[in-house]
């Protein structure tokens, strides 16, 4: 069971449906692992923001962490060329 609760926005759920099945499964596995360790060695804090990102192939998972409530909110799971727009 996850240490952190993972909240995925409806926007992210919708964007995941447009991703091919193989990549979608890899992204979902990475999201599940964030529940155990929200700051894995591969995660990087985005400059001038409270968001973190994890790379999954050509895709990026951008998320925020609320350590007080043990919640991870997935902000985006999107192709790298579009990942940093509108954050």
One Martini backbone bead per residue (centre of mass of N, CA, C, O) as a GRO file, in nm:
protein
   87
    1UNK     BB    1   0.099   0.035   0.018
    2UNK     BB    2   0.071   0.359   0.013
    3UNK     BB    3   0.190   0.638   0.172
    4UNK     BB    4   0.070   0.802  -0.058
    5UNK     BB    5  -0.163   0.990  -0.202
    6UNK     BB    6  -0.312   0.978  -0.527
    7UNK     BB    7  -0.379   1.254  -0.746
    8UNK     BB    8  -0.583   1.272  -1.041
    9UNK     BB    9  -0.663   1.452  -1.287
   10UNK     BB   10  -0.882   1.475  -1.545
   11UNK     BB   11  -0.677   1.577  -1.751
   12UNK     BB   12  -0.483   1.338  -1.721
   13UNK     BB   13  -0.676   1.108  -1.784
   14UNK     BB   14  -0.734   1.207  -2.071
   15UNK     BB   15  -0.437   1.210  -2.179
   16UNK     BB   16  -0.385   0.900  -2.138
   17UNK     BB   17  -0.581   0.794  -2.368
   18UNK     BB   18  -0.375   0.906  -2.608
   19UNK     BB   19  -0.183   0.693  -2.518
   20UNK     BB   20  -0.016   0.437  -2.557
   21UNK     BB   21  -0.022   0.146  -2.384
   22UNK     BB   22   0.277   0.113  -2.307
   23UNK     BB   23   0.323   0.401  -2.195
   24UNK     BB   24   0.085   0.406  -1.997
   25UNK     BB   25   0.195   0.177  -1.813
   26UNK     BB   26   0.461   0.319  -1.736
   27UNK     BB   27   0.329   0.565  -1.608
   28UNK     BB   28   0.159   0.415  -1.394
   29UNK     BB   29   0.399   0.287  -1.249
   30UNK     BB   30   0.537   0.554  -1.170
   31UNK     BB   31   0.302   0.664  -1.004
   32UNK     BB   32   0.292   0.432  -0.798
   33UNK     BB   33   0.589   0.479  -0.692
   34UNK     BB   34   0.536   0.765  -0.569
   35UNK     BB   35   0.381   0.661  -0.316
   36UNK     BB   36   0.652   0.552  -0.182
   37UNK     BB   37   0.848   0.772  -0.358
   38UNK     BB   38   0.836   1.114  -0.424
   39UNK     BB   39   1.181   1.122  -0.429
   40UNK     BB   40   1.343   1.013  -0.652
   41UNK     BB   41   1.646   1.025  -0.805
   42UNK     BB   42   1.501   1.115  -1.091
   43UNK     BB   43   1.395   1.355  -0.958
   44UNK     BB   44   1.293   1.699  -1.023
   45UNK     BB   45   1.305   2.022  -0.945
   46UNK     BB   46   1.147   2.291  -1.040
   47UNK     BB   47   1.209   2.591  -1.133
   48UNK     BB   48   1.031   2.821  -0.959
   49UNK     BB   49   0.884   2.573  -0.799
   50UNK     BB   50   0.672   2.298  -0.647
   51UNK     BB   51   0.763   2.104  -0.866
   52UNK     BB   52   0.790   1.785  -1.015
   53UNK     BB   53   0.992   1.545  -1.212
   54UNK     BB   54   0.943   1.261  -1.434
   55UNK     BB   55   1.086   1.029  -1.638
   56UNK     BB   56   0.913   0.856  -1.929
   57UNK     BB   57   1.082   0.872  -2.161
   58UNK     BB   58   0.895   1.105  -2.357
   59UNK     BB   59   0.777   1.153  -2.074
   60UNK     BB   60   0.606   1.359  -1.823
   61UNK     BB   61   0.586   1.393  -1.469
   62UNK     BB   62   0.387   1.627  -1.298
   63UNK     BB   63   0.425   1.725  -0.946
   64UNK     BB   64   0.295   1.737  -0.615
   65UNK     BB   65   0.377   1.787  -0.260
   66UNK     BB   66   0.211   1.684   0.056
   67UNK     BB   67   0.348   1.609   0.356
   68UNK     BB   68   0.122   1.668   0.565
   69UNK     BB   69  -0.106   1.480   0.389
   70UNK     BB   70   0.007   1.267   0.193
   71UNK     BB   71   0.016   1.412  -0.110
   72UNK     BB   72  -0.018   1.346  -0.461
   73UNK     BB   73  -0.024   1.563  -0.748
   74UNK     BB   74  -0.113   1.522  -1.071
   75UNK     BB   75  -0.067   1.751  -1.336
   76UNK     BB   76   0.118   1.583  -1.551
   77UNK     BB   77   0.104   1.357  -1.853
   78UNK     BB   78   0.344   1.423  -2.100
   79UNK     BB   79   0.497   1.522  -2.353
   80UNK     BB   80   0.796   1.688  -2.357
   81UNK     BB   81   0.718   1.926  -2.561
   82UNK     BB   82   0.455   2.005  -2.349
   83UNK     BB   83   0.519   1.999  -2.031
   84UNK     BB   84   0.608   2.329  -1.967
   85UNK     BB   85   0.341   2.433  -2.027
   86UNK     BB   86   0.135   2.593  -1.814
   87UNK     BB   87   0.267   2.598  -1.497
   0.00000   0.00000   0.00000
